[in-house]
Amino acid sequence: MTPHRLLLSAAIPALMALSAVPASAETLKVVASFTVLADVIKQVGGEHVKVMSLVGPNGDPHEFEPSPADAKNLKAAQVTFVSGEGLEGWMDRLITASGYKGKPVTVSEGINTRTMEEDGEKITDPHVWNSPVNVKVWVANIEKALSSADPSDAAAFKANAEKYTRTLDELNAYAHAKFDKVADNRRKVLTSHDAFGYFGREYNVSFLAPLGLSTESEASAADVAKLIEQIKGEHVKAYFFENSNDPRLVKQVAKATGAEPGGELYVESLSDTKGPAPTYEKMFKYNVDQLAAAMAKSS
């Protein structure tokens, strides 16, 4: 046998061993609609997923305009996740434009949603993630979808999901510990748009906002005047603006009412890695701390 043949015969078993590596060694290409959801998917998927968020850090998922690069990323995705409940109004257009053949997984299925009136219509509030109790439903739906796409890593997804669910329980307890001791009449704040309904429901906090559920809506002069009267009447002491929205309107309302600035909240978008809210866990804690500090100041 020549040296070349010897080398070749030695290489064949090694190549066969490589080809026998299970498919799980390949990470799943996952697309998420926005950063908050992308982070929760990473917590469940761990090293077995590569997650790309369509809406970037500090971006507004209501007013997002997809690019050709987004269409390309979506078409290459093995699994796609959306929150649902009307948040991603642009997704159907993007699916059509991209030629994506799959069906996005709606992670908010099974959540006890809240409805409210906007412009005389009843709408479902899409901002479910602002309560970690709801995010536990996300986690269960994400685990199921990832396990279906990659059964060989199902045990890892299950372990990660259980661990992260415990984290969400801790976040819920953390928020209750902060707010349960605050007098009811102090649990009132002004924000840019109505995105804290689930947070308010869970922790008995009243959020007043000049805009409705979507930042795409516009507040009329009459709505703003009515809100100013309400804030004065209810003695709301603090206002917050949001990282993904224009703060001018909320500042205008605050100026007319004497409400003091409480800072910036991360409502429907994470910060970049250098900001205070690069993960859902950090975002939620940061918001709780900001709101609790403003309430303590006003008491």
Beta strands, then each sheet from edge to edge (+ up, - down):
strand 1: 28-32
strand 2: 49-53
strand 3: 79-82
strand 4: 105-106
strand 5: 115-118
strand 6: 121-124
strand 7: 188-190
strand 8: 206-208
strand 9: 238-242
strand 10: 260-265
sheet 1: 2+ 1+ 3+ 4+
sheet 2: 5+ 6-
sheet 3: 8+ 7+ 9+ 10+
end
